[in-house]
Amino acid sequence: MLSISRKTYEDGGHALRSVHAKSHGLLIGRLDVLDDLPAELAQGLFARAESYPAILRLSTTPGDILPDSVSTPRGLAVKVLGVTGERLPGSEDQATQDFVMANAPVFSAPDAKQFLSTLKLLAATTDRAETAKKALSATLRAAERVVEAFGGESATLKTLGGHPATHILGETFYSQAALRHGAHVAKLQIVPVSPNLTALTDAPLTVNGKPDSLREAVVEFFRDHEAVWELRVQLRTDEERMPVEDASVLWPEELSPYRAVARITVPPQTAWSEERSRAGDDRLAFSPWHGLAAHRPLGSIMRARRIAYDHSAGFRMEHNGCPMQEPAAGYRLPG
C-alpha cells in the first residue's frame, strides 16, 4: 500500500492515504446507543444507552485524487469520541472507537493474500493518465451493468472504476470483515433511515464534467438537512456458513438478521471545506484497531489492516510534518 502513497507524494508533493484518499464529506454528528437492548446486543460500546460525539468521513477507494467520473466503491469511516473501557493493543492512550465501512456487504478478496493482488492492480493504475482512467471507468461501468443485468455483480470491476454513478448519501455501508461484539462475533452495517437519505438510494448523479460531484452533492445536502443512519449488528450464529477468515463470504441474513443498536444523527453543517480537510484528512487516522477490546477486529483482512493503516498514517505524518491526533469528546472540526 505504501507504493501508492509514494507515487502520489512524488506526483503532488503531499502525502495521501494509500486508499480512500479523496474525502467527499467530513462531518460532526452524534451516536446514540438505543435503550433496552437485549443482552446479546448490549455489548462493548453498546452496553449502555449513552450518547457520544462522532466524526464521519465519506470517501472513495483510490489512493490518488481522481475526478468522480472515475467511479469507484465508497467508504464511510466513523470515529466515536469519549469512549471508555479496556482498549485494543496500541490504542491504550486513546478514547475513541473507529468503525471502517464500505458500501458492499463482503470484501473483494477472501483473505489478506488475495487482497494484495487487488492492491497491486490499483497501484498499477495510480500513475495512469487521468483521461485514460475516465475512459476505463466508463467502460467498466458499462460492463458492470451487463453483469448486473444477468443477476451478478463483480467486485473487481467496481474496485477498478465500474461503480454506478449514484449519490453517496444513499449508500448502505458494511464492516465486511468480522469483529468481536463483546462475548459474540459480528459484522456491522450502517443504513440510511431518514426519508431524505433513503430517497437518495440508487439516485443517479451526473459525474461527467464535474470532478467533485460527490462532494458537491454532500455539501448541498448538509447545507439545510439533518441525516439519520442506523448502526446495526449481525451476530454470528453458524460457524460454517458464517466464516471469519474468509471475508468474501456473505453471512446469510436468514440465519441472523442485522439488528439496530444505535442511531447516528448529523445536523446541517459545512460538510467539506479546505480548512476542514486539513484537519480531517491530514490529522485524523481511522482504523478498526482504534477502539475497545470488546470490538477486536477478526480475520486476516483485519490483521493486515492494522499494519497497513499504521504505515499509511505514519507516512502522512512524516511527509506532511503534521502529527496525527486522536480527538477527545469536545473536538470540533473547523470550517
N, C-alpha and C positions, 0 to 999 in steps of 0.2 A: 504493500500500500504506500510505503514511503516513496517509491519511484514515481507515483502520481504526484505527490506533493513536491518532489524535487523538480519535476518537469514544469509544473505550474509556477513554482517560485522562480525558476530560470526565465520563464516567459514574461512574468508580470512583476517580479520583484517584491511580491507579497505572499507570505505563506498561507495556504488554504488547507481546509480539511481534505484528507485523502479521498473521502467520499462525502456526499451531501454538502458540497462546498457552497452552493448557492441557497441563500435563505429567501423565502417568499413572505414570511411573517415572523416577527419577534414580539411576543405578546405576554402581558402580565394578566393572570387570572386567579381563580380560587378553586381548590379541590375540596369538596365537601363529602366526607365519608357518610354513607347512608345510615340511618337509625335502624336498630333492631335486626342486624344481620344475623343469620344462623351461624352457629359455632364454626362450621367448616369454611365460611367466607370471612368471618371476623378474625382475620389473621394479620400479623405484622402491622403495616401502616393502617390497615382497615379494622383493627381490633376495637377501636372506639369511634363513636360518631363525633369527629372533630373536623375543623376547617383549617386548611393550610394555604398560604400563598403558593402560586405555581407560575413557572416560566414555560412558555411553549415556543418551540421553533419549528416552523414548516419549511421543508426543503425538497430538493430533488437530488437524485443519486450521484451524478457525475462529480469528479474531483476537480473539474475546471468550471469556470463561469460561462455557461453557454446560453444562447438565446432560447426562449421557451419553445420555439419551433422544433428544437431537438427535444422531443417529448419523452421523458423517462419516468420511472417509478418515483413515487413521492414518499416523504418521510415526515413523521411527527415525533419530536423529542420533547418530553415533559420533565421538568425539574421541580420537584415538590420541596418547599423550604420549611425549615423549623421542625425537622423530623428527629425524634429521639428514639434510642434503643440500641441494641447490640449491632455493631457495624460489620460490614464486609471488610476483609483484609485490604489494606491500602487506603481505606476511606475513614479511618478511625477518628480523624480530626474534623470530619465534615458533619453537617446536619441536614443533608439533602437525601432525596430518593429520586433517582432517574428512571424513566421508562423510555426506551428507544424503540420506536414503532415504524412499520412500513405498511403501505396500502395493498398488501397481499397476505392471505392467511398463512402461507407457508413460505419458507426460504427458497431461493432459487437453486440451491445446491443442498444435498443431504448432509454434508459434513464440511469441516474446515478445509480438507484436502481438495475437494471438488470446487469449493468456493474460490480457492486460489486460482483455479483455471479461469473462472469468470472474471476475477480481478485482472488477470493478465490480458484478457480481451479488452477490458476498459482501459487499462494502462496503454495498450497498443493504439487506442484511438485518441488519447489525450492530446497529442501534438498534431492531429489531423486538422486540415484547414476547416474553418467554420462552415464554408459553403458546402463542403463535402459531407459534413456531419448533418446539415439540414436536409440534404438530398437523401442521405442514408436513412434519416429518421422518417421522412415521408414515405419511403419505400417500405420500411419496417412496419409503420402504422397500417399501411395497406395490407401487408402480409398478415399482420395480427388480426385484422378484420376478417380475412379469409379463414384463418384458423378458428376464430370465434364463431363464424357462421356455421361451421361444422361441429359446433359444440365443444371446442377445445380452447386451450389457452397456452401461450408459450412464454414462460418467464424469461427465457433468453432473449427473445425478440423484444420484449418490453424493456429489459435491462439495457439493451443496446440502442434504444431510441424509438421503439414501436408502441409506446404507451399512448392510449387515446388522449386527445387534447380536450380535457374536461376540467371543470372547476375543482381546485384542490380542496375547498372547504366542504365539498360533498362527499369526500372520501371517508371510508372506514379504515382504521389503522389497527395493526396486529403486532404483537411481540414476535411472532413467527416461531421463535425458539422458546423452550420451556424455562421456567424458573420456579423456585420454591415459593409456596404460598403458606408460610408457617409450617404446619405439620403435613401439608399436602404438596403436590406438584401441579402446576397450572400453566396455561397460556393466557395472555391478556388481549383485550380488544377495546378500542376507543371508537365510539359510534356517535355520529351526529344525531341529536334528538330534538333540538328546537326546530320548529317548522321552517324557519328561514335558512337553516342548514340542509335539512332533508330535501328542500326544493332544489338544491344545487347538486344533488347526487346525479352523476352522469350528464350534467348540464354541459353542452358544448361551449368551448371557449376559443375565440379567434387568437391564434398564436402566430400566424404568418405575418411578418412585418411588424410584430410587437414583441421585441426581445424580452420584455419583462411583464408579459401579460398576466402571469400567475400572481406576481407580486402586486401589480396594479389592481387586480380583482380583489385580493385580500385587503389592501388598503382601502379600496372603495367600500367594501362591506363593513369594515370596522369603524368607518367614519361615523356611522349612525346606528349601528346594530350591535346587540348583545348576541353571543353564541353560547350554546349549551351542548356539551357532549356527555355521554355516559361512559364510565370505565367499567368494563365487565370482565369476569373471570370464568375461564373454562377449566374445571378441575379434571385431573387425570383419573379415570376410573377403570381403564383397561390397559395393562402394561404392554400387551402385544399389539393392539390396534392404535395405541397412542404412545409411540416411542419417544424417547428423549434424545437419543443420539442422532437420529435421522430427522433433521428439521424440515425436510421436504415433504413429509407425510402429513396429510390433513387429518386432524383429530375429528372423528365423526361427531357432529352435534346431536345426533340421535342417541349417542351414548352419554354425552354430557354437554348440555347447552351452556352458552355464555350467560352469566348471571350478574346483574348490576351490583357493584359495591360502592361506587362513588359517582359524583357528578362534577364536571369541570365547567365553570362559568367564566366567560371572558367578556368584560364590558366594552363599550365603544372606546376607541383609543387610536393613536397613530400607530398603525400596525408595522410600519417599516420606515426607517429614515437612515441616512448615513451615520448619524450620531448613535442611533440605536444599534446599527450593525457593528460599529466599532466595539461597543460593549458586549453585544450578544454573540457576534460571530468570532471576534478576536480574543475575548477574555473569558468566555464560558466554554466548558467542555462537557459533553453529555456522554455518559457511559452506563450500561446496565450494571457495572461494578461500582458505581457510586450509590450506596444505599445500605439497607438493613440486611443483616444476616438472614432474616426471615424471608427475604426475596432473593436469595442467592441464585445467580444465573446458572443454568444447567446445560450440558451437552457441549460437543466440540466447537460448534459455531460460537457459542457464548465464551468459551475458554479462549478462543482465538481473538475475539473482540477485546478481551481485557488487555492483551499485549498490543494489538493494533491501535486501539483508541488511545492508549497511553503514549505510544510512539508518535501518533499524529499530533496530539496536544503538545508534546514536548518539542516537536519540530516547529510548530507555530510559535510557541513561546520563545524558542531560541532565535528564530529568524526574524520575528517581528519585534523582539525586545519588549514583549508585553506579557507579564505574568498572568497565568490562569487564576481564576478566583472561584471559590465555592460560596455563593452568597448566603447570607443569613436571612431570617424571616422578614426583616424590614427592607430588603433590597428592592430598588425600583429601576427599571430600565429607563434610560434617558430618552429624550426626543418625543 
